[in-house]
Amino acid sequence: MGVIGTDLSLSGIQKFLAQNPVSQSGQTFLLERSGQLVASSSQESPFRLVQGQKPQRVGVLQSQTPSIRATARSLLDKVKDFKTIQKPQTYYFNSNDRAEFVKILPFSRKGGIDWLIAIAVPEEDVMAQIHQGTRTTALLCLAALMAVIFLNTLMSRWLVKPIRGLSRASQKLPKEILAIGCMCLEFWNCLFWQIPLRR
């Protein structure tokens, strides 16, 4: 099976990114090596319309989305030039007391496409899933502990019931029969310990 052709518009990419968020407040955006915005999950237009002029491209550093602007700034602080990124990179940065995980992927195709895909996910989005998993695990452990305590209580009552009955019955027996029973037990106890010694 082969592909004959693909017609993908920037608005289609923008729509796809908006409909498939990476996290609750994370951002995905595409940029050219020159730093111009191609598309973003924030639905920010990559063009600015100025009256009486042609549409102007928006640079990622001039983006109206704070997360895109901060991610682009931190990336430039790290690599100095978008053109130097040749392989996927992952890093972590802080912006306005908010930690973010970032993944940068180079994307190039024949026909002149040479973009970078940037994915920025706030640490709190990642940690929210981890904390939810921890809470679920703690609740399951607590439920299991309660079930074990309940079952142990039932089993101990089931095991103690016959012993209590035997205790009550032995209290009703005359003392002479109890003395004979104790002598029998003592005899069997002595016999039990002497058998291994004879070998």
Buried (B, 14 or more C-beta within 10 A) or exposed (E): EEEEEEEEEBEEBBBEBBEEBBBEBBBBBBBBBEBBBBBBBBEBBBBEEEEEEEEEBBBBEBBEBEBBBBBBBBBBEBBEEBEEBEEEBEBEBEBEEBEBBBBBBBEEEEEEEBBBBBBBBBEBBBEEEEEEEEEEEEEEEEEEEEEEEEEEEEEEEEEEEEEEEEEEEEEEEEEEEEEEEEEEEEEEEEEEEEEEEEE
